[in-house]
Amino acid sequence: MIIKMFYQRYLLKPAGTKKKTKLWVLILIVLLVILGGILVIRAISLRHHKLNPSPAPALPARECNRRSFAIKPGEILPFALNRAGVPSEITDRTITALRNFGFNFRSLRPNDSLILFYRSETLFQIQYWHSYDSIYQINLESVPYQVTITSQEIKLQPAIITGEIQNSLYQSLIAKGEKVSLIVAFTEIFDWEIDFFSEPQPGDSYYILVSKKYLDSTLVGYAPITAARYHGAIGDFYAFRFTDPDGVTEYYNREGQSLRKTFLKSPLRFARISSFFGLRFHPIRRIYAKHQGIDYAAPTGTPVVCVADGRVITAGWCGGYGRLISVGHRDGYETRYGHLSGFAKGIKAGAEVTQGQVIGYVGSTGLSTGPHLHYEVRKYGSPVNPLRLNPPRVATVKLAHLPLFNALRDSLMPFLSGKSPLPEPVP
């Protein structure tokens, strides 16, 4: 359009003006060439910037400083902030912001991190590191203070952890550099199958298929165990984590039966049986008498869990039992936990309890020569050997979902036999 107007105005002129017209044409052409060059260079520059963005300028170290503090045992957050040198007014507003956000002030743990960020000696942000995936950030530059929760980027790395027991499962896994949380997760899976106090033997082996969580190069935890196996003198036990189309997640054995049973194998973990069920010489009465339960030697204060859902019958002093908890269960079963040093909060006659719930703590009350738990199982009043109890399983994989479970099981079996290593991760 512009060229057409120029043509009509300047080129369609009388002959006497042709010299001036040619000069204007030459000037216009030069200007168009320059303008076009500028636009091309600008476009190339923008394209290069999009493909290769420059990093955001970082604050110089002198403008942004951080000071870190560790939470001390028994310390509450206001005291920790005060110890870190935070003014009382900022502390009050920080506590209010966290309370409004729903922060659990009772969740503070020793060695949690409190980090203060300063810009030109002005405190502008506070971070509370509860864990790598729970970092609370308090922005002090907003009104009112704004709280957000973030997490560090975690890398998952699949692994097969195998080993042979020499002394104990605990020592074997710790020697491999694994964390206690993995040991707890593994033993919880087989709680209904194996009594890890008495049944593991030297030479038993284990296989654990799990994804490890890494923060940079530091192991910080584990995803739920994918599959596991315990092979030993007591038997060969498998566990496969399966989520069916209905959203139900359970650990199942090779036949698709839930590993959960109505009774746990033991009310304690990682201790030894000091006295078995049956006839024995009583260490205090100095006579032979039938021992109607089993004794677990464990340190005073060790948590004792209820082996099955039920209702507390009694919780108090009971002669030679010392402090005793008796729990009634379905089908005429009763369990007793004796010589306790104390009861867990809320444990009293009539209280509902669930399987795995802590109900008391190991002690040496009553007729006892040292810290241990006396554990009894009775059915309709008659003593039953706890080690021979074979309670029913909770559930099985639904028939409609069995093909999916079988496919998952078959894909994981080679990893639990040592026949198939994990594929190398793609870089």
C-alpha positions as CSV (number, residue, x, y, z in Angstrom):
1,M,0.0,0.0,0.0
2,I,2.8,2.4,0.9
3,I,4.7,1.6,-2.3
4,K,1.6,2.1,-4.4
5,M,0.9,5.6,-2.8
6,F,4.5,6.5,-3.3
7,Y,4.3,5.5,-7.0
8,Q,1.1,7.5,-7.6
9,R,2.4,10.6,-5.9
10,Y,6.0,10.8,-7.1
11,L,6.4,8.7,-10.2
12,L,3.3,9.9,-12.1
13,K,4.7,13.5,-12.4
14,P,5.6,15.8,-15.3
15,A,9.0,15.2,-16.9
16,G,10.5,18.3,-15.2
17,T,10.3,16.8,-11.8
18,K,11.9,13.4,-12.7
19,K,15.3,14.2,-11.3
20,K,13.9,15.1,-7.8
21,T,11.7,12.0,-8.0
22,K,14.6,9.7,-8.6
23,L,16.4,11.2,-5.6
24,W,13.5,10.5,-3.3
25,V,13.1,6.9,-4.7
26,L,16.8,6.3,-3.9
27,I,16.4,7.6,-0.4
28,L,13.3,5.5,0.2
29,I,15.0,2.3,-1.0
30,V,18.0,2.9,1.3
31,L,15.7,3.4,4.3
32,L,13.7,0.3,3.5
33,V,16.9,-1.8,3.3
34,I,18.1,-0.5,6.6
35,L,14.8,-1.1,8.3
36,G,14.6,-4.6,6.9
37,G,18.1,-5.4,8.2
38,I,17.2,-4.1,11.7
39,L,14.0,-6.3,11.8
40,V,15.9,-9.4,10.6
41,I,18.7,-8.9,13.3
42,R,16.0,-8.3,15.9
43,A,14.2,-11.5,15.0
44,I,17.4,-13.6,15.1
45,S,18.3,-12.2,18.5
46,L,14.9,-13.0,20.0
47,R,15.0,-16.5,18.6
48,H,18.4,-17.1,20.0
49,H,17.2,-15.8,23.4
50,K,14.3,-18.2,23.5
51,L,16.5,-21.2,22.6
52,N,19.3,-20.2,25.0
53,P,17.7,-18.3,27.9
54,S,20.2,-16.7,30.2
55,P,20.2,-17.8,33.8
56,A,18.4,-15.6,36.3
57,P,20.8,-13.3,38.0
58,A,21.7,-14.7,41.5
59,L,21.8,-12.5,44.5
60,P,25.4,-11.7,45.5
61,A,26.5,-13.5,48.6
62,R,26.8,-10.2,50.5
63,E,23.1,-9.4,49.8
64,C,21.7,-12.8,50.8
65,N,23.0,-14.7,53.9
66,R,21.6,-17.7,55.7
67,R,22.0,-18.8,59.2
68,S,21.1,-22.4,60.2
69,F,20.1,-23.8,63.6
70,A,19.1,-27.3,64.8
71,I,16.1,-27.9,67.0
72,K,17.2,-29.2,70.4
73,P,15.4,-32.0,72.3
74,G,12.3,-30.8,74.0
75,E,12.6,-27.3,72.4
76,I,9.4,-25.5,71.2
77,L,9.5,-23.4,68.1
78,P,9.2,-19.9,69.8
79,F,12.2,-20.7,72.0
80,A,14.1,-21.9,68.9
81,L,13.4,-18.7,67.1
82,N,14.4,-16.6,70.1
83,R,17.6,-18.6,70.4
84,A,18.3,-17.9,66.7
85,G,18.0,-14.1,67.4
86,V,14.6,-13.5,65.7
87,P,12.9,-10.4,67.2
88,S,9.8,-11.2,69.4
89,E,7.4,-9.3,67.0
90,I,8.5,-11.4,64.0
91,T,8.4,-14.6,66.2
92,D,4.8,-13.9,67.2
93,R,3.7,-13.2,63.6
94,T,5.5,-16.3,62.4
95,I,3.8,-18.5,64.9
96,T,0.4,-17.0,64.0
97,A,1.0,-17.6,60.3
98,L,2.1,-21.2,60.9
99,R,-0.9,-21.8,63.2
100,N,-3.3,-20.5,60.5
101,F,-1.6,-22.7,57.9
102,G,-2.3,-25.8,60.1
103,F,1.3,-26.5,61.2
104,N,1.6,-29.2,63.9
105,F,3.7,-27.7,66.6
106,R,4.0,-31.0,68.3
107,S,5.7,-32.5,65.3
108,L,9.1,-30.8,66.1
109,R,11.9,-33.3,66.3
110,P,15.5,-32.9,67.5
111,N,17.9,-31.9,64.7
112,D,15.1,-30.5,62.5
113,S,16.6,-27.5,60.7
114,L,15.6,-23.8,61.2
115,I,17.1,-21.6,58.5
116,L,17.0,-17.8,58.5
117,F,17.6,-15.8,55.2
118,Y,18.9,-12.2,55.4
119,R,19.2,-9.5,52.7
120,S,21.4,-6.6,53.8
121,E,21.0,-7.7,57.4
122,T,17.2,-7.7,57.0
123,L,15.5,-11.0,57.8
124,F,13.1,-11.7,54.8
125,Q,12.4,-15.5,55.0
126,I,12.3,-18.4,57.5
127,Q,12.4,-22.0,56.6
128,Y,11.6,-25.0,58.9
129,W,12.9,-28.3,57.5
130,H,10.8,-31.0,59.0
131,S,12.1,-33.5,56.4
132,Y,13.2,-33.4,52.8
133,D,9.6,-33.5,51.6
134,S,8.2,-31.1,54.2
135,I,9.9,-27.7,54.1
136,Y,7.9,-24.9,55.5
137,Q,8.7,-21.4,54.1
138,I,7.5,-18.3,55.8
139,N,7.7,-15.1,53.6
140,L,8.2,-12.2,56.0
141,E,7.8,-9.6,53.2
142,S,4.1,-10.3,52.7
143,V,1.4,-8.9,54.9
144,P,0.3,-11.0,56.7
145,Y,3.2,-13.5,56.6
146,Q,2.6,-16.1,53.9
147,V,3.4,-19.8,54.5
148,T,4.0,-22.4,51.8
149,I,5.3,-26.0,51.9
150,T,7.8,-27.3,49.5
151,S,10.0,-30.3,49.0
152,Q,13.4,-31.2,47.7
153,E,13.7,-33.0,44.4
154,I,14.0,-36.7,45.1
155,K,15.4,-39.3,42.7
156,L,14.1,-42.8,42.8
157,Q,16.5,-45.7,42.1
158,P,15.2,-49.3,41.9
159,A,17.4,-51.7,43.8
160,I,17.5,-55.4,44.8
161,I,18.8,-55.9,48.3
162,T,19.8,-59.4,49.1
163,G,21.8,-61.0,51.9
164,E,22.3,-63.9,54.2
165,I,21.7,-63.7,57.9
166,Q,24.7,-64.5,60.2
167,N,23.6,-63.0,63.5
168,S,20.3,-61.2,62.8
169,L,18.3,-59.6,60.0
170,Y,18.9,-56.2,61.6
171,Q,22.7,-56.5,61.7
172,S,22.8,-57.9,58.1
173,L,20.9,-54.9,56.6
174,I,22.7,-52.3,58.7
175,A,26.0,-53.7,57.6
176,K,24.9,-53.2,54.0
177,G,24.3,-49.5,54.7
178,E,20.5,-49.7,54.8
179,K,18.3,-47.6,57.1
180,V,16.2,-48.9,60.0
181,S,13.1,-47.8,58.2
182,L,13.7,-50.5,55.6
183,I,14.1,-53.2,58.3
184,V,10.9,-52.1,59.9
185,A,9.0,-52.1,56.6
186,F,10.3,-55.6,55.7
187,T,9.5,-57.1,59.1
188,E,6.0,-55.5,59.1
189,I,5.2,-57.2,55.8
190,F,5.9,-60.7,57.3
191,D,4.6,-59.9,60.8
192,W,1.9,-62.5,60.4
193,E,4.2,-65.2,59.0
194,I,7.5,-64.9,60.9
195,D,8.4,-64.3,64.5
196,F,11.6,-62.3,64.0
197,F,12.4,-62.9,67.7
198,S,12.8,-66.6,67.6
199,E,12.5,-68.1,64.1
200,P,15.3,-66.6,61.9
201,Q,18.4,-68.8,61.8
202,P,22.0,-68.3,60.5
203,G,22.1,-69.0,56.8
204,D,18.6,-67.7,56.1
205,S,18.4,-65.4,53.1
206,Y,16.3,-62.4,52.1
207,Y,15.5,-60.5,48.9
208,I,14.0,-57.0,48.8
209,L,12.9,-55.2,45.7
210,V,12.5,-51.5,46.5
211,S,13.1,-48.0,45.1
212,K,15.5,-46.0,47.1
213,K,15.0,-42.3,47.6
214,Y,18.1,-40.1,47.0
215,L,18.6,-36.4,47.7
216,D,21.6,-35.6,45.5
217,S,23.8,-38.6,46.4
218,T,22.4,-39.1,49.9
219,L,20.0,-42.0,50.7
220,V,17.1,-40.4,52.6
221,G,14.5,-43.2,52.5
222,Y,12.5,-45.8,50.5
223,A,9.3,-46.1,48.5
224,P,7.0,-48.9,49.6
225,I,8.6,-52.3,49.1
226,T,7.5,-53.7,45.7
227,A,8.2,-57.3,46.4
228,A,10.1,-59.3,49.1
229,R,11.1,-62.9,50.0
230,Y,12.4,-64.6,53.1
231,H,13.9,-68.0,52.6
232,G,15.0,-70.0,55.7
233,A,14.6,-73.0,57.9
234,I,11.1,-71.9,58.9
235,G,9.9,-71.8,55.3
236,D,9.9,-69.8,52.0
237,F,7.8,-66.7,52.1
238,Y,7.0,-64.3,49.3
239,A,5.3,-60.9,49.3
240,F,4.0,-58.9,46.3
241,R,2.5,-55.4,46.6
242,F,-0.6,-55.3,44.4
243,T,-3.2,-52.6,43.9
244,D,-6.3,-53.9,42.3
245,P,-8.6,-51.9,39.9
246,D,-10.8,-51.0,42.9
247,G,-7.8,-49.2,44.5
248,V,-7.2,-51.8,47.3
249,T,-3.5,-52.2,48.0
250,E,-2.2,-55.2,49.9
251,Y,0.8,-57.6,50.2
252,Y,-0.1,-61.0,48.9
253,N,1.7,-64.4,48.8
254,R,2.3,-66.3,45.5
255,E,-1.3,-67.7,45.7
256,G,-2.9,-64.3,45.9
257,Q,-3.7,-64.6,49.7
258,S,-3.2,-61.6,51.9
259,L,-0.3,-61.8,54.2
260,R,-2.3,-60.1,56.9
261,K,-3.9,-62.5,59.4
262,T,-6.3,-61.9,62.3
263,F,-3.3,-62.3,64.8
264,L,0.3,-61.1,64.6
265,K,3.0,-63.7,65.3
266,S,4.4,-61.7,68.1
267,P,3.6,-58.5,70.2
268,L,7.3,-57.5,70.0
269,R,10.1,-57.2,67.5
270,F,13.8,-58.1,67.6
271,A,14.1,-59.8,71.0
272,R,14.6,-63.4,72.1
273,I,12.3,-65.9,73.8
274,S,13.6,-66.5,77.2
275,S,11.0,-69.1,78.3
276,F,8.7,-71.2,76.1
277,F,5.2,-72.6,76.6
278,G,4.9,-75.7,78.7
279,L,6.5,-77.3,81.8
280,R,9.4,-75.4,83.3
281,F,11.2,-74.8,86.6
282,H,9.9,-71.5,88.0
283,P,12.9,-69.2,88.8
284,I,11.2,-67.6,91.8
285,R,8.9,-70.3,93.2
286,R,11.6,-72.9,92.7
287,I,9.1,-75.6,91.6
288,Y,8.2,-77.2,88.3
289,A,5.0,-75.8,86.9
290,K,3.3,-75.3,83.5
291,H,4.2,-72.0,81.9
292,Q,1.0,-70.9,80.2
293,G,2.6,-68.4,77.8
294,I,6.0,-67.4,76.5
295,D,8.4,-64.8,77.8
296,Y,10.2,-62.3,75.6
297,A,13.4,-60.8,77.0
298,A,13.5,-57.1,76.1
299,P,14.7,-53.8,77.7
300,T,12.4,-51.9,80.0
301,G,10.2,-49.5,78.1
302,T,10.1,-51.5,74.8
303,P,6.7,-50.9,73.2
304,V,4.3,-53.8,73.3
305,V,1.6,-54.0,70.6
306,C,-1.7,-55.7,70.6
307,V,-1.7,-58.8,68.3
308,A,-5.3,-58.5,67.1
309,D,-8.3,-56.1,67.1
310,G,-10.3,-56.3,70.3
311,R,-11.5,-54.7,73.5
312,V,-9.5,-54.3,76.8
313,I,-10.9,-56.5,79.5
314,T,-8.6,-55.4,82.3
315,A,-5.6,-53.1,82.7
316,G,-4.1,-52.9,86.1
317,W,-2.2,-54.9,88.8
318,C,-2.8,-58.6,88.9
319,G,-0.8,-60.6,91.4
320,G,2.2,-62.4,90.0
321,Y,1.5,-60.8,86.5
322,G,2.4,-57.4,87.9
323,R,0.9,-54.8,85.6
324,L,-1.3,-56.8,83.2
325,I,-3.4,-56.0,80.1
326,S,-5.9,-58.5,79.0
327,V,-7.7,-58.1,75.7
328,G,-10.7,-60.0,74.4
329,H,-11.0,-60.9,70.7
330,R,-13.4,-62.6,68.3
331,D,-14.1,-66.4,68.4
332,G,-13.4,-66.7,72.1
333,Y,-9.7,-65.6,72.0
334,E,-8.0,-63.6,74.8
335,T,-4.5,-62.3,75.0
336,R,-2.6,-61.3,78.1
337,Y,0.5,-59.0,78.4
338,G,2.2,-59.2,81.8
339,H,5.0,-57.7,83.9
340,L,4.5,-54.3,82.1
341,S,6.2,-51.2,83.4
342,G,3.3,-49.0,82.3
343,F,0.3,-48.7,80.0
344,A,-0.1,-46.6,76.8
345,K,-2.3,-43.6,76.9
346,G,-6.0,-44.4,76.8
347,I,-5.6,-48.1,77.7
348,K,-8.2,-49.0,80.3
349,A,-11.0,-51.6,80.7
350,G,-13.5,-51.3,77.8
351,A,-11.2,-49.4,75.4
352,E,-11.2,-50.6,71.8
353,V,-7.7,-51.5,70.4
354,T,-6.5,-52.4,67.0
355,Q,-3.9,-54.8,65.7
356,G,-0.4,-53.4,65.9
357,Q,-1.5,-50.6,68.4
358,V,1.0,-49.9,71.2
359,I,-0.8,-50.8,74.4
360,G,2.0,-51.0,77.0
361,Y,5.7,-51.2,77.7
362,V,8.0,-54.0,78.8
363,G,8.9,-54.0,82.5
364,S,9.7,-56.3,85.5
365,T,6.6,-56.0,87.7
366,G,5.1,-58.8,89.8
367,L,7.0,-62.2,90.0
368,S,9.8,-61.4,87.7
369,T,13.6,-61.7,87.8
370,G,14.3,-59.1,85.1
371,P,12.7,-57.1,82.3
372,H,10.6,-59.2,79.9
373,L,7.1,-59.6,78.5
374,H,4.9,-62.5,79.5
375,Y,2.6,-63.2,76.6
376,E,-0.4,-65.5,76.7
377,V,-3.1,-66.6,74.3
378,R,-6.3,-68.3,75.6
379,K,-9.3,-69.7,73.7
380,Y,-12.5,-69.9,75.7
381,G,-10.3,-69.7,78.8
382,S,-7.8,-72.5,77.9
383,P,-4.2,-71.6,77.4
384,V,-2.9,-72.0,73.8
385,N,0.7,-72.2,72.7
386,P,1.2,-68.8,70.8
387,L,3.9,-70.3,68.6
388,R,1.4,-72.9,67.2
389,L,-1.4,-70.5,66.6
390,N,-2.5,-70.5,63.0
391,P,-5.2,-67.8,62.5
392,P,-7.1,-67.2,59.3
393,R,-6.0,-64.7,56.7
394,V,-7.9,-61.4,56.2
395,A,-8.5,-61.5,52.4
396,T,-7.5,-62.8,49.0
397,V,-7.2,-61.2,45.6
398,K,-10.7,-61.0,44.0
399,L,-11.2,-63.6,41.3
400,A,-11.8,-61.0,38.7
401,H,-8.5,-59.3,39.5
402,L,-6.5,-62.6,39.7
403,P,-5.1,-62.4,36.1
404,L,-3.6,-59.0,36.8
405,F,-2.1,-60.2,40.0
406,N,-0.6,-63.3,38.4
407,A,1.0,-61.2,35.6
408,L,2.6,-58.9,38.2
409,R,3.8,-61.8,40.3
410,D,5.3,-63.6,37.3
411,S,7.1,-60.4,36.2
412,L,8.7,-60.0,39.7
413,M,9.5,-63.6,40.6
414,P,12.9,-63.7,38.7
415,F,14.1,-60.7,40.8
416,L,13.4,-62.7,44.0
417,S,15.3,-65.7,43.0
418,G,18.6,-64.0,42.0
419,K,18.1,-65.1,38.4
420,S,17.4,-61.7,36.9
421,P,19.3,-58.5,37.8
422,L,17.6,-55.1,37.5
423,P,18.1,-53.4,34.1
424,E,20.6,-50.6,34.1
425,P,18.9,-47.2,34.3
426,V,18.8,-45.2,31.1
427,P,20.9,-42.0,31.5
